[in-house]
Amino acid sequence: MKSLHQNARKVNYYVRMFTKELLDEIDYVITSSNQSSSSAAVPRRLTKFVEPSDNLSSFVDQLKSIHLEKDDDVLHSQLSQFISTVSNSNLSESWKSELSRCVRSKVPDEKVPWSTKYSDYQPVLFTAWPVLHVSLDPTSPKPPWADEDFTLKSKDELKSVKFNKDDELNGKKIDRKSRECKYEMDSKTGLPRNPRGRTGMIGRGLLGRFGPNLAADPIVSRFKKLPDGSIKHINKKPVLECVFIQRKDNNEWAIPGGMVEPGTAVSLTLVKEFREEALNVCHNDKEKAEKMTNELKKTLFSKGFTIYEGYVDDPRNTDNAWMETVAKNFHDTTGITYTFQLEGGDDAFNSKWQECSFSLKLYASHKHFIEKTVQRHSAHW
């Protein structure tokens, strides 16, 4: 599934993520201000102390326009205008700085491969605040799942990091090996170099680790049943349906899934992510979560088939950090999934069963994974 041109790089994911985040927060601020005659103290990342006199509603239309804009040139223009508009507002300076830095440099398709010389290449350096700090305090430490900021280290200092090998992070094992190749290091910085080529951005974006960031995507499937209990067919082929979740970060539909945390096996992550995102059984109810995990491991998740393992053309990827995944299919042959009550949780708004067909529109490379799953079951596509 090699995607030479890295099409996901053309999606300004980070700009749209931040504008959506700010839209939500402005709505919160306006609501809080309307409920009290005193100023609304909002201890959140994007705003400071906001006075009711601040005309925040005037920003809403601009932010919505930026969030929905598809043309990069127009987006850049609108973004520059918006940042100048809010220069004297009570929006966080760190947020304005992030927004101004999170727009990728353009990379023509023919310039994506590292083997092609590109002397004018000037990628932006961007690593999001939540990857660098655990709180709003700029002196706070990094989160435990993230690497140190290796962009601040010399090439010689980075020699101690076990790239392309098993390593440790905060005393827990992590896998820095790629699922598809031995990746190279940048000759100047000593940082990992994206094996698929240039993305227009260096640093980590929202990814925790330099090099591959491994995720696990459980594809839960069954054959679609008609009201009389028989299996639905189209053109003499059975119709497959899978569980999908709607992501909170961009509202797109996707396969449930998430990052493999340090010290955690891929097999456990597959169960955990399905339990949290599709069934809304999260870790805050430890007893219920453990019970559901054990039930899933003994039944539906006791057998699975690896659909894909390797690089993912993901809009979060940078030149130094990229997504890889293990996508595994768990097909229901006993009817146990009819006992599930789907409910979006954790990073998902919603979850649902959806018939699988060519018309599906899914996040990143997920449609490709579903197509391979359909082919495995000789189902309609």
C-alpha positions in Angstrom: 0.0 0.0 0.0 2.8 2.4 -0.7 1.6 5.9 -1.2 4.6 7.6 -2.8 3.1 11.1 -2.8 2.0 11.1 0.8 -1.4 12.6 0.0 -2.3 13.1 3.6 0.3 15.8 3.8 -2.0 18.0 1.6 -4.6 18.0 4.4 -3.9 20.9 6.8 -5.0 18.7 9.7 -3.3 20.8 12.5 -4.9 24.1 11.3 -8.3 22.6 11.3 -7.8 20.9 14.6 -6.8 24.1 16.3 -9.6 26.2 14.8 -12.2 23.6 15.9 -10.6 23.6 19.4 -10.8 27.4 19.6 -14.4 27.5 18.2 -15.4 25.1 21.0 -13.7 27.2 23.6 -15.1 30.5 22.4 -18.6 29.0 22.7 -17.7 27.9 26.2 -16.5 31.4 27.1 -19.6 33.1 25.6 -21.9 30.7 27.5 -20.0 31.3 30.8 -20.0 35.1 30.2 -23.8 35.1 29.6 -24.4 33.2 32.9 -22.5 35.6 35.1 -22.1 39.4 35.2 -18.5 38.9 36.4 -15.6 38.0 34.2 -15.4 34.3 33.3 -12.1 32.7 34.4 -11.5 29.9 31.9 -8.5 27.7 32.9 -8.0 26.3 29.5 -5.1 26.3 27.0 -6.4 28.7 24.4 -7.8 31.6 26.4 -6.7 33.7 29.3 -9.1 35.6 31.5 -11.9 36.7 29.2 -14.0 39.8 29.9 -17.6 39.9 28.8 -16.7 43.0 26.8 -14.4 41.0 24.5 -16.3 40.6 21.3 -15.3 36.9 20.8 -18.4 36.2 18.7 -16.8 38.3 15.9 -14.1 35.6 15.6 -16.5 32.7 15.0 -17.2 33.3 11.3 -13.5 33.7 10.5 -12.7 30.5 12.4 -15.5 28.5 10.7 -14.3 29.7 7.3 -10.7 28.7 8.0 -11.8 25.3 9.4 -13.8 24.5 6.2 -11.4 25.9 3.6 -10.0 23.3 1.2 -7.7 25.5 -0.9 -4.3 25.9 0.8 -3.6 29.4 -0.7 -6.9 30.7 0.5 -6.4 29.1 3.9 -2.9 30.7 4.3 -4.4 34.1 3.5 -7.4 33.7 5.9 -5.1 32.4 8.7 -2.7 35.4 8.4 -5.7 37.8 8.5 -7.2 36.1 11.5 -3.9 36.1 13.5 -3.5 39.8 12.9 -7.1 40.4 13.9 -6.7 38.7 17.3 -3.3 40.2 18.1 -4.8 42.4 20.9 -7.3 39.9 22.2 -7.2 37.8 25.3 -6.3 34.7 23.4 -3.3 32.8 24.6 0.0 33.9 23.0 1.2 30.3 22.9 -1.9 29.3 21.0 -1.4 32.1 18.4 2.2 31.0 18.1 1.1 27.4 17.5 -1.5 28.3 14.9 1.0 30.4 13.0 3.5 27.6 12.9 1.3 24.6 12.1 0.8 25.1 8.4 2.9 22.8 6.3 5.2 24.0 3.6 4.1 22.9 0.2 5.9 19.9 -1.4 5.2 19.2 -5.1 4.5 15.5 -5.7 7.7 15.0 -7.7 9.8 16.4 -4.8 8.4 14.1 -2.1 11.1 11.3 -2.5 14.3 12.0 -0.6 16.2 10.7 -3.6 15.0 13.8 -5.5 17.1 16.9 -4.8 15.1 19.9 -3.4 17.5 22.6 -2.4 14.6 25.1 -1.7 12.9 22.8 0.7 12.0 24.7 3.9 9.8 22.6 6.2 8.1 24.2 9.2 9.1 23.1 12.6 6.1 22.2 14.7 5.5 20.1 17.8 2.1 20.7 19.6 2.0 21.9 23.2 0.4 18.7 24.6 3.4 16.7 23.3 5.8 18.9 25.2 3.9 19.7 28.4 1.4 17.9 30.7 -0.3 21.2 31.7 -0.7 24.8 30.8 2.4 25.7 32.7 5.3 26.1 30.2 7.7 24.8 32.8 5.7 21.5 33.3 7.4 18.3 32.1 6.5 16.3 29.0 3.8 13.6 29.2 5.1 10.1 30.0 4.2 8.7 26.6 6.3 11.2 24.7 10.0 11.5 23.8 12.1 14.4 25.0 12.4 17.2 22.5 15.2 15.6 20.4 15.3 18.7 18.2 17.2 20.4 21.0 19.9 17.7 21.1 23.0 17.4 19.1 23.6 14.7 16.6 26.2 13.1 18.9 23.7 13.2 21.9 21.2 11.3 19.8 23.5 8.4 19.2 22.3 6.9 22.6 18.8 6.7 21.4 18.1 3.1 20.0 16.4 4.0 16.7 15.4 1.0 14.6 15.6 -1.2 17.8 13.8 -1.9 21.0 14.3 0.9 23.5 13.0 2.1 26.9 10.9 5.1 27.8 10.4 5.9 31.5 11.4 2.4 32.4 9.0 0.7 30.0 9.7 -1.1 26.7 9.0 0.7 23.5 9.5 -0.5 19.9 11.3 2.0 17.7 11.5 -0.5 14.8 9.5 0.2 11.6 7.0 -2.5 10.5 8.2 -2.2 6.9 11.8 -1.0 6.6 15.0 0.1 8.4 14.6 3.9 8.3 17.5 6.3 7.8 18.7 9.2 9.9 18.9 12.8 8.7 22.6 13.5 7.9 22.5 16.9 9.6 20.3 16.5 12.6 20.6 12.7 13.4 16.8 12.5 13.6 14.7 9.7 12.0 13.7 10.4 8.4 10.2 9.5 7.2 10.7 6.5 4.9 8.0 7.7 2.4 9.6 11.1 1.9 9.0 14.8 2.6 5.9 16.1 4.3 6.5 19.9 4.6 6.9 19.7 8.4 9.7 18.7 10.8 9.3 18.0 14.5 6.6 15.7 15.8 3.3 17.5 15.3 0.9 15.7 17.7 2.9 12.4 17.7 4.7 11.4 20.8 7.8 9.7 19.4 10.4 10.4 16.8 10.3 7.7 14.2 7.4 5.3 14.0 4.4 5.7 16.3 2.7 2.4 16.5 -1.1 2.2 16.6 -3.5 -0.8 16.8 -6.8 -0.8 14.8 -9.3 -3.6 15.5 -11.6 -4.3 12.5 -14.7 -6.0 14.0 -16.9 -7.5 11.3 -19.9 -9.7 10.7 -22.2 -10.5 7.7 -25.2 -8.2 7.4 -28.5 -9.9 8.4 -31.9 -9.3 6.9 -35.0 -9.1 9.2 -35.8 -12.8 8.5 -32.3 -13.7 9.8 -30.8 -14.6 6.4 -27.5 -13.0 5.2 -27.9 -10.0 2.9 -26.4 -10.5 -0.6 -25.6 -8.1 -3.4 -24.6 -9.6 -6.8 -24.5 -13.0 -5.1 -21.9 -11.9 -2.6 -22.5 -11.5 1.1 -22.6 -8.0 2.5 -20.0 -7.3 5.3 -20.6 -4.7 8.0 -18.0 -3.4 10.4 -17.9 -1.2 13.5 -16.9 2.4 12.9 -16.4 5.4 15.3 -16.7 9.1 14.6 -13.5 10.8 15.7 -13.7 13.9 18.0 -10.7 15.6 16.5 -12.1 16.0 12.9 -15.6 14.4 12.9 -14.5 11.8 10.4 -15.6 8.2 10.5 -12.8 5.6 11.2 -11.9 2.2 12.5 -11.6 2.2 16.3 -8.0 2.3 17.3 -5.3 4.1 19.2 -1.6 4.3 20.1 0.2 1.3 21.6 1.4 2.7 25.0 4.9 2.0 26.4 5.0 -1.5 27.9 1.7 -2.5 26.4 1.2 -5.4 23.9 -0.5 -4.8 20.6 -3.0 -7.6 21.4 -4.2 -5.8 24.6 -4.3 -2.4 22.8 -6.6 -3.9 20.2 -9.1 -5.0 22.8 -8.7 -1.8 24.9 -9.3 0.6 22.0 -12.5 -1.3 20.8 -13.8 -1.4 24.4 -13.2 2.3 25.0 -14.1 3.9 21.6 -16.9 1.6 20.4 -18.5 0.4 23.6 -17.6 3.4 25.9 -16.3 1.1 28.6 -13.3 3.3 29.8 -10.6 3.0 32.4 -12.5 5.3 34.8 -14.7 2.3 35.7 -11.8 -0.1 36.4 -13.9 -3.1 37.4 -16.2 -2.9 34.4 -13.3 -2.3 32.1 -11.4 -5.3 33.3 -14.5 -7.5 33.1 -15.2 -6.4 29.5 -11.6 -6.8 28.5 -11.5 -10.4 29.8 -14.8 -11.3 28.0 -13.6 -9.9 24.7 -10.2 -11.7 24.9 -12.0 -15.0 25.5 -14.6 -14.6 22.8 -14.4 -12.2 19.8 -10.8 -11.3 20.2 -9.5 -14.8 20.8 -8.8 -15.2 17.1 -7.9 -12.5 14.5 -6.3 -12.1 11.1 -3.7 -9.3 10.4 -5.1 -7.2 7.5 -2.2 -4.7 7.4 1.0 -3.9 9.2 3.1 -0.9 8.3 3.2 2.8 7.4 0.0 4.8 7.4 -0.5 7.9 5.2 -1.8 10.0 8.1 -2.3 13.8 8.2 -0.3 14.0 11.5 2.9 12.6 9.9 6.0 14.8 9.7 9.5 14.3 8.3 10.7 13.0 11.7 7.6 11.2 13.1 5.0 9.1 11.4 2.2 6.6 12.1 2.4 2.9 11.6 -0.3 0.4 12.5 -1.3 -3.2 13.0 -4.8 -3.5 11.6 -6.4 -6.8 12.6 -9.8 -8.3 11.7 -12.0 -10.0 14.3 -15.0 -11.6 12.5 -18.0 -12.6 14.5 -19.2 -16.1 13.6 -21.1 -16.8 16.8 -23.5 -13.8 17.0 -21.8 -12.4 20.1 -21.7 -8.9 18.6 -25.5 -8.8 18.7 -25.1 -8.5 22.5 -23.0 -5.4 22.2 -24.5 -1.9 22.9 -22.4 0.4 20.7 -21.7 3.8 22.2 -18.9 6.2 21.3 -16.4 6.9 24.1 -12.9 8.2 24.8 -11.8 9.9 21.5 -15.0 9.1 19.7 -18.4 10.9 19.5 -20.3 8.0 18.1 -20.0 4.3 17.0 -22.1 2.3 14.7 -22.3 -0.8 12.4 -22.0 0.2 8.7 -22.2 -1.8 5.5 -18.9 -2.0 3.8 -18.8 -0.8 0.2 -16.7 1.3 -2.2 -18.7 4.4 -1.3 -17.4 4.5 2.3 -15.5 7.7 3.2 -13.1 7.0 6.1 -10.2 8.7 7.8 -6.6 8.3 6.5 -5.9 4.8 5.1 -8.8 3.1 6.8 -10.9 2.5 3.6 -8.0 0.5 2.2 -8.0 -1.7 5.3 -11.7 -2.3 5.0 -11.4 -3.2 1.3 -8.7 -5.8 2.2 -11.1 -7.1 4.9 -13.9 -7.4 2.4 -11.7 -9.2 0.0 -10.7 -11.7 2.7 -14.3 -12.6 3.3 -15.2 -12.7 -0.4 -17.9 -10.1 0.3 -19.5 -7.4 -1.8 -17.5 -4.2 -2.4 
